[in-house]
């Protein structure tokens, strides 16, 4: 019996006590999981989670992207924004910065952190997951702080 383990399941980690208003996260398998005729679907498959050597947490202030030359793919580039760091500073002999000689760009700096390329069917699954994650976050914002809970 062959098992196609290409199913994609997005889930968020919930912190704290469950809340009545929380939306149950759907377990949605990608449409690319195909069971050939004459074969049956396995009831359970263990999934072992590992983090790549490049795994990291990224703060995102925004996202930029769209389609790619490869049809059916979407690219998202996450970025953070900040005031630009000085390009040049000058110090006197005592090591103190001479502020008027500081060179800084005017405006905001967008630092592109990572680009994610995914198939259209994966993007649709991610859209459902993101909508539910937003509902859950909004429900948590409606809860009184724990210090006020009895």
Secondary structure, DSSP 4 states (H G I P E B T S, - for coil): ---------------SS--TTPPPPP----TT----TT----S---------TT------SEEEEEE-SSTTEEEEEEEEEEEPPPSB--B-TTS-B-GGG-B--SSEEEEEEEEEEEEHHHHHHHHHHHHHHHHHHHHHHHSPPGGG--
